[in-house]
């Protein structure tokens, strides 16, 4: 469906130091164009504030003791509302490798949920003031 996107749990602030530069300038490493980072499981990673849009570009089976596991490589993108330290800089493509299946979710594109439908039901709910105790009425 066109209202669903693939999202990944990923914390940029923990991966930027390990980033391998590909295609960037040797004289100015801060102007890199592509960074490749392995996915890392950390405490609190699966909190919703770490969920961000991603595009899977590769699927691969694990090797050795991980042979039953499937890993993915994905391009990670910024989402609306990220903290400054969690934003991938403009002009940088951020690729994360070895992402397990458990780190992916399908999420709604912004402004495509039912509450944003033009004909969504909205109605003022009137509550009479006399149902509240007198002591509550002066708290505003």
Helices and strands as residue ranges (DSSP letters): E 4-9, H 12-15, E 20-22, G 29-31, E 34-38, G 48-50, E 51-61, G 64-66, E 70-76, G 84-86, E 93-100, G 101-103, E 104-108, G 114-116, G 129-131, G 134-136
